[in-house]
Amino acid sequence: MITKPLHTKLLYGFILLAALLLPLYVPDPYMFQVVIMSLIFAIAVLAMNLIIGFTGQASLAHAAFFGFGAYGVAIMTKAGISFWLALPAAASISALIGLIIGPPALRTRGSYFAIVTLAFGVIVWIVAGNWVQVTGGHNGIFGIPRPTPIPIPFIGAIEFFDQPAQYYLVLVFLLLTLFIMHRIVYSIFGLTFMAVRNNEPLADAVGINTFTTKLISFVIANFFAGLAGGLYAAIIGAVSPSVAAHLLTFNFLIFLILGGMASLAGPVVGAFAIPILMELLQDLGHFRMLFFGVLLVATIIYFPRGFVGAVRQLNDKIAARRQAKS
Amino acid sequence: MELFLQQVFNGIMFGSTYAIVALGLTLVMGILHIPNFAHGHLYMLGGYITYLFVATLGLGYWPSLLIAIVVLGFVGIIMEAVVYRPLNEQPHINAFIAAIGALLVLESAVEVIWGPQGMRVPNPYPHTFEFLGIIMSVQRLLVIFGAILLIVLLHLFLKKTLTGTTIEAVAQNREGAMLNGINVNRVSSLTFFISSGTAAVAASFIAPIFVISPAMGAIIGMKAFIIVLLGGMGSIPGAIIGGYFLGLIESLGGGYVSAAYKDVIAFGALIVIFSIKPTGLFGKKEG
């Protein structure tokens, strides 16, 4: 177990406090909505990070699994099922589909795996747009109920109609996801993921079942992608095929790469900062994607570990210089 | 019967486009082992360059096509030098991610300049006629015969000229080619020039028939990728046969089964075939 230095702990504590107090200082409801969205995306990107960043398998079907969660919650809650049942059910369906598609897809490697998963994602997107009876076709599904209130004895109930409540709901799920990802990554399991990423034949040679390892990572990633999608459906109140489109996968990828692969902070930083940055740059219109495209290429060439990786490098350099002086 | 023949005719036309686009991609992937996922977007840009010169600047169709080839060729060279060369030593997946960045740049650049809506290149040969009950147009025949001509020319170039054989030499053995004094970087640039230039030809041929839009690159790029992976990376016959095959299947599937789901065919076939044979139909080495 790696213990963090004190100033890092203080930083994390400060960020947590800032997150808890956010409803007090967020400038307007629109920005608040953007923040809530970015926290949902953070859950999805953390999941993507598990399969791409830690296990080294570029799954480009991520938005499809986000879509399974979103459509799952949308269809189930509209049929009258409680959100608290529909959400884990939808996430489990997403994981189950991952378990079915994983074995054939994971037989391929590298770019082949990327293209196979991308092809799967495109099929899901096309089906979502055309299977009108179930998905509502290109219009999608509207009027999805908000998360069911949680009754609390004597006090009343926690309802999710206003933004602060929705924000805290998403924040709780994000912290939960972070906690679970932390437990996974720093367990022996997480080490096998990284072993597979770093050198698959070697991992195989030391007795790791690389196929099962990749499949487990894929299924967990898809569970959390589905979870994020389910939250998205209930909070936005509408889903359309764009939640399963490859463009959303590419957006997740931008968040992941710019924030920093293979760290737990990177996906959260990327998913939180970039949507806000995109909103602030709204006047630039299509120039924004031009900008982010260039940034993606530059980052993968010069800082393959993204923002967080670059900060860590800088940190290490400063520490090394201090040590050299003393 | 007429419907069938019409679908076959359209299938061959789409197949011609797929074959050329896949051919350009297989050159790059087979020779440089670069997963140029932005290839479809180069095709899209080629359509827009033709549009710029034909519709906006009022140049003739053929000069515009030539200009589009040259412009795209240089875009390809720049892309190789700026995006892919620095990632030569990195895992392939990084190049793949960089390609996604590159395609976002191309797509949004076109959106910035021409807007997201579809555009139509004026048709130079709008004349239509009936033959065996099939409705044909001169432009559609141009797509088909132009593709054949391009394939033949490319074949002659690769097999009969010295410059062409250096490309094949690098494909067969990179180190060996270097030892024989072949400048591998120059071959890379040349390959990208040809690859992007042929994509521009494919787009310019078909642009007068259909509407061009910034989003059209993504789907055709993925299909070309699928054709190349299934036909074998670097395999020219694989790309050509795969291209025509996909065009026919899609056209017949779209006509007889479901037009909305015709794109599923290519992607579904990829998943099925890869789950049976993870290295592709003719694949030898893993990428």
Boltz contact constraints between the chains, C-beta under 6 A:
constraints:
  - contact:
      token1: [A, 58]
      token2: [B, 93]
      max_distance: 6.0
  - contact:
      token1: [A, 104]
      token2: [B, 275]
      max_distance: 6.0
  - contact:
      token1: [A, 107]
      token2: [B, 278]
      max_distance: 6.0
  - contact:
      token1: [A, 108]
      token2: [B, 274]
      max_distance: 6.0
  - contact:
      token1: [A, 108]
      token2: [B, 278]
      max_distance: 6.0
  - contact:
      token1: [A, 109]
      token2: [B, 286]
      max_distance: 6.0
  - contact:
      token1: [A, 110]
      token2: [B, 92]
      max_distance: 6.0
  - contact:
      token1: [A, 110]
      token2: [B, 287]
      max_distance: 6.0
  - contact:
      token1: [A, 111]
      token2: [B, 35]
      max_distance: 6.0
  - contact:
      token1: [A, 111]
      token2: [B, 92]
      max_distance: 6.0
  - contact:
      token1: [A, 111]
      token2: [B, 96]
      max_distance: 6.0
  - contact:
      token1: [A, 111]
      token2: [B, 287]
      max_distance: 6.0
  - contact:
      token1: [A, 114]
      token2: [B, 96]
      max_distance: 6.0
  - contact:
      token1: [A, 115]
      token2: [B, 225]
      max_distance: 6.0
  - contact:
      token1: [A, 116]
      token2: [B, 271]
      max_distance: 6.0
  - contact:
      token1: [A, 116]
      token2: [B, 274]
      max_distance: 6.0
  - contact:
      token1: [A, 119]
      token2: [B, 267]
      max_distance: 6.0
  - contact:
      token1: [A, 119]
      token2: [B, 270]
      max_distance: 6.0
  - contact:
      token1: [A, 119]
      token2: [B, 271]
      max_distance: 6.0
  - contact:
      token1: [A, 120]
      token2: [B, 271]
      max_distance: 6.0
  - contact:
      token1: [A, 122]
      token2: [B, 267]
      max_distance: 6.0
  - contact:
      token1: [A, 123]
      token2: [B, 264]
      max_distance: 6.0
  - contact:
      token1: [A, 123]
      token2: [B, 267]
      max_distance: 6.0
  - contact:
      token1: [A, 126]
      token2: [B, 263]
      max_distance: 6.0
  - contact:
      token1: [A, 126]
      token2: [B, 264]
      max_distance: 6.0
  - contact:
      token1: [A, 130]
      token2: [B, 260]
      max_distance: 6.0
  - contact:
      token1: [A, 250]
      token2: [B, 100]
      max_distance: 6.0
  - contact:
      token1: [A, 286]
      token2: [B, 108]
      max_distance: 6.0
  - contact:
      token1: [A, 286]
      token2: [B, 111]
      max_distance: 6.0
  - contact:
      token1: [A, 286]
      token2: [B, 112]
      max_distance: 6.0
  - contact:
      token1: [A, 287]
      token2: [B, 112]
      max_distance: 6.0
  - contact:
      token1: [A, 289]
      token2: [B, 104]
      max_distance: 6.0
  - contact:
      token1: [A, 289]
      token2: [B, 108]
      max_distance: 6.0
  - contact:
      token1: [A, 290]
      token2: [B, 105]
      max_distance: 6.0
  - contact:
      token1: [A, 290]
      token2: [B, 108]
      max_distance: 6.0
  - contact:
      token1: [A, 290]
      token2: [B, 109]
      max_distance: 6.0
  - contact:
      token1: [A, 293]
      token2: [B, 101]
      max_distance: 6.0
  - contact:
      token1: [A, 293]
      token2: [B, 104]
      max_distance: 6.0
  - contact:
      token1: [A, 293]
      token2: [B, 105]
      max_distance: 6.0
  - contact:
      token1: [A, 294]
      token2: [B, 105]
      max_distance: 6.0
  - contact:
      token1: [A, 296]
      token2: [B, 101]
      max_distance: 6.0
  - contact:
      token1: [A, 297]
      token2: [B, 83]
      max_distance: 6.0
  - contact:
      token1: [A, 297]
      token2: [B, 98]
      max_distance: 6.0
  - contact:
      token1: [A, 297]
      token2: [B, 101]
      max_distance: 6.0
  - contact:
      token1: [A, 300]
      token2: [B, 94]
      max_distance: 6.0
  - contact:
      token1: [A, 300]
      token2: [B, 97]
      max_distance: 6.0
  - contact:
      token1: [A, 300]
      token2: [B, 98]
      max_distance: 6.0
  - contact:
      token1: [A, 301]
      token2: [B, 86]
      max_distance: 6.0
